[in-house]
């Protein structure tokens, strides 16, 4: 039976939150350039090293979303309560990462807009993966080995497969476009992918989860 109340922070969500903070923190530390490179802000290697944090951030935001969907399946959340809970949990994760973002801002002076775009994109990816995980885990209620394999197969398909031919469709590929400051229509198209998938995920949740109720 689904609980009418939920706690934004509970014992179940602390582990995925800790993983997100840990790996993003490690990536940020590794992004700090050696002293001999600080003076050479135009170095390509320097820029690639800085970009590491944003790739790790988007990647683990997606994994965090998978965990949120599994927790929602365990609680059998659906409908408006599901979307509110997932949105609040994603927002909480972003709020906890604010100190990281402030520090990362120093790595890209004068490009605060790019940082904001990546944070918004990471939030969309996290919410999208939580919907996908919730749908896949429905039959096993968050404990099925088949559901576990299914959600990670979906994750790999979304993150890795487009890199072979259409990197703009992959979160990891799209981060590259944001870092390079690509054309406006490319940025809009990149955002359109997760937004369209989120809309489709919500419609599927309403139909599939409503039918199973």
Secondary structure, DSSP 8 states (H G I E B T S, - for coil): ---S---SS-HHHHHHHHHHHHHHHHHHHHHS--HHHHT-TT-HHHHHHHHHHHHHHHHHHHHHHHHHHHHHHHTT--HHHHHHHHHHHHHHHHHHTHHHHHHHHGGGTT-HHHHHHHHHHHHHHHHHHHHHHHHHTTTTTT--HHHHHHHHHHHHHHHTGGGGT-GGGSHHHHHHHHHHT--HHHHHHHHHHHHHHHHHHHHHIIIIIHHH-
